[in-house]
Amino acid sequence: MSISPVSQSGLSYSVGNISLSNNAQLSGKKSGGATNSEDPTITSEVRKLKEREREVRAHENAHKSAGGAHAGTVSYTYTRGPDGKVYITGGEVSIDVSEENSPAATIRKMEQVKAAALAPADPSSQDQSVAAKASMIAMKARQEASKLKEEEAAEVNGTNSQKRKVDDEREANIGREVFEHISVYA
């Protein structure tokens, strides 16, 4: 169901395939003498707006809850209904997708960002896009972590090979010294 204002004045609304005008609401009567509260079309549209508001609140609260410290404040989009009341018909929660100081911290953060993006029962295409971006950042951080481990291992192995080289040289020198001592006495 798509709910969006049709005009800048806010007097006309389109709900799904039905367009409504606030003119009937403003006069308080519709042809036939029925008031707005008795008009089945208006009652139906108000019910749809209330349901949409519940859906949007649940959706955005799921993002906010799962995002924790990385989620910003919830921002809502409002639409005035045919009854003159304002209803929430859209929303968003900003989320921090910046990298952290270390690959491990970035991975943890991106896992939470992805969980927050996919937290609602019905993630939108934008939600899925944010989850995909978080996955890519996490993958990059995993590659960086792997590279750092390889460099550390090479450094340790380099230190060990230098130590082995020094040990080999010592043994060679000891062997020469022993040989020289043997040669002197021979």
C-alpha positions as CSV (number, residue, x, y, z in Angstrom):
1,M,0.0,0.0,0.0
2,S,1.4,3.3,-1.0
3,I,0.4,6.4,0.9
4,S,1.6,9.8,-0.3
5,P,0.3,13.3,-0.6
6,V,-0.9,14.2,-4.1
7,S,-0.9,18.0,-3.7
8,Q,1.3,20.5,-1.9
9,S,-1.7,21.9,-0.1
10,G,-2.3,18.6,1.7
11,L,-6.0,18.6,0.8
12,S,-5.9,15.6,-1.5
13,Y,-4.6,12.2,-0.7
14,S,-3.9,9.0,-2.7
15,V,-4.1,5.8,-0.8
16,G,-3.4,2.8,-3.0
17,N,-5.6,3.3,-6.0
18,I,-8.1,5.5,-4.2
19,S,-7.9,9.3,-4.2
20,L,-9.6,11.3,-1.5
21,S,-10.2,15.0,-1.1
22,N,-10.4,16.7,2.3
23,N,-13.3,18.8,0.9
24,A,-15.8,16.4,2.4
25,Q,-14.0,16.4,5.7
26,L,-13.8,20.2,5.8
27,S,-17.5,20.6,5.2
28,G,-18.3,17.9,7.8
29,K,-20.9,16.3,5.4
30,K,-20.8,14.3,2.3
31,S,-23.6,14.1,-0.3
32,G,-26.3,12.0,1.2
33,G,-26.0,13.6,4.6
34,A,-23.4,11.2,6.1
35,T,-20.7,12.7,8.3
36,N,-17.0,11.7,7.8
37,S,-17.0,9.3,10.7
38,E,-19.9,7.4,9.0
39,D,-18.4,7.4,5.5
40,P,-17.2,3.9,4.9
41,T,-14.5,5.1,2.4
42,I,-13.0,7.5,4.9
43,T,-13.3,5.0,7.7
44,S,-11.5,2.4,5.6
45,E,-8.8,4.8,4.7
46,V,-8.3,5.9,8.3
47,R,-8.0,2.2,9.3
48,K,-5.4,1.7,6.5
49,L,-3.4,4.8,7.7
50,K,-3.5,3.5,11.3
51,E,-2.3,0.1,10.2
52,R,0.5,1.7,8.1
53,E,1.6,3.8,11.1
54,R,1.8,0.6,13.3
55,E,3.9,-1.1,10.6
56,V,6.3,1.8,10.2
57,R,6.8,2.2,13.9
58,A,7.5,-1.5,14.3
59,H,9.8,-1.5,11.3
60,E,11.9,1.5,12.5
61,N,11.9,0.4,16.1
62,A,13.4,-3.0,15.0
63,H,16.2,-1.1,13.3
64,K,16.8,1.1,16.3
65,S,16.8,-1.7,18.8
66,A,19.1,-4.0,16.8
67,G,21.5,-1.1,15.9
68,G,22.3,-0.1,19.4
69,A,24.9,2.6,19.7
70,H,25.4,2.6,15.9
71,A,21.8,3.6,15.2
72,G,20.7,7.2,15.2
73,T,17.3,8.6,16.0
74,V,14.2,7.6,14.2
75,S,12.8,10.1,11.7
76,Y,9.2,9.8,10.5
77,T,7.3,11.0,7.4
78,Y,3.7,12.1,8.1
79,T,0.6,12.3,6.1
80,R,-2.7,14.0,7.0
81,G,-5.6,11.6,6.7
82,P,-9.1,12.3,5.5
83,D,-10.2,12.7,9.1
84,G,-7.8,15.6,9.5
85,K,-5.4,13.7,11.8
86,V,-1.7,13.2,11.0
87,Y,-0.4,9.6,10.6
88,I,3.1,8.2,10.3
89,T,3.5,6.7,6.8
90,G,7.2,6.4,6.4
91,G,10.4,6.5,8.4
92,E,14.1,5.9,8.6
93,V,16.9,5.3,11.1
94,S,20.4,6.5,10.3
95,I,23.1,4.0,11.0
96,D,26.9,4.4,11.3
97,V,28.7,2.3,8.7
98,S,32.2,3.8,9.2
99,E,35.1,1.5,9.9
100,E,36.6,1.2,13.4
101,N,40.2,1.4,14.6
102,S,40.9,-2.3,14.1
103,P,39.7,-5.0,11.7
104,A,38.2,-7.0,14.6
105,A,36.2,-4.0,15.9
106,T,35.1,-3.2,12.3
107,I,33.9,-6.8,11.8
108,R,31.9,-6.7,15.1
109,K,30.3,-3.4,14.2
110,M,29.4,-4.4,10.7
111,E,27.8,-7.6,12.0
112,Q,25.6,-5.4,14.2
113,V,24.9,-3.0,11.4
114,K,23.8,-5.9,9.2
115,A,21.6,-7.3,11.9
116,A,20.0,-3.9,12.4
117,A,19.4,-3.5,8.7
118,L,17.7,-6.9,8.5
119,A,15.9,-6.7,11.9
120,P,12.4,-5.9,10.6
121,A,10.2,-8.7,9.5
122,D,10.0,-7.2,6.0
123,P,13.3,-5.5,5.2
124,S,13.1,-2.9,2.4
125,S,15.4,-2.8,-0.6
126,Q,17.2,0.1,1.2
127,D,17.6,-2.1,4.3
128,Q,19.0,-5.0,2.1
129,S,21.4,-2.5,0.5
130,V,22.7,-1.4,3.9
131,A,23.1,-5.0,4.9
132,A,25.1,-5.8,1.7
133,K,27.3,-2.7,2.3
134,A,28.0,-3.9,5.9
135,S,28.9,-7.3,4.6
136,M,31.3,-5.9,2.1
137,I,33.0,-3.7,4.7
138,A,33.2,-6.7,7.1
139,M,34.7,-8.9,4.3
140,K,37.3,-6.2,3.6
141,A,38.1,-6.0,7.4
142,R,38.5,-9.8,7.5
143,Q,41.0,-9.7,4.6
144,E,42.9,-6.9,6.4
145,A,42.9,-9.0,9.6
146,S,44.2,-12.0,7.7
147,K,46.9,-9.9,6.0
148,L,48.0,-8.6,9.4
149,K,48.2,-12.1,10.8
150,E,50.3,-13.2,7.9
151,E,52.7,-10.2,8.3
152,E,53.0,-11.0,12.1
153,A,53.7,-14.7,11.3
154,A,56.3,-13.7,8.7
155,E,57.9,-11.3,11.2
156,V,58.0,-14.1,13.8
157,N,59.3,-16.6,11.2
158,G,61.9,-14.0,10.1
159,T,63.0,-13.5,13.6
160,N,63.2,-17.3,14.1
161,S,65.1,-17.8,10.8
162,Q,67.6,-15.0,11.9
163,K,68.0,-16.8,15.2
164,R,68.6,-20.1,13.4
165,K,71.2,-18.4,11.2
166,V,73.0,-17.0,14.2
167,D,72.8,-20.5,15.9
168,D,74.1,-22.1,12.7
169,E,77.0,-19.6,12.6
170,R,77.9,-20.3,16.2
171,E,77.9,-24.0,15.6
172,A,80.1,-23.5,12.5
173,N,82.5,-21.3,14.5
174,I,82.6,-23.9,17.4
175,G,83.3,-26.6,14.8
176,R,86.2,-24.5,13.3
177,E,87.6,-23.8,16.8
178,V,87.5,-27.5,17.6
179,F,89.1,-28.3,14.3
180,E,91.8,-25.6,14.8
181,H,92.5,-27.0,18.3
182,I,92.7,-30.5,17.0
183,S,95.0,-29.3,14.2
184,V,97.4,-27.6,16.5
185,Y,97.9,-30.7,18.6
186,A,98.2,-33.0,15.7
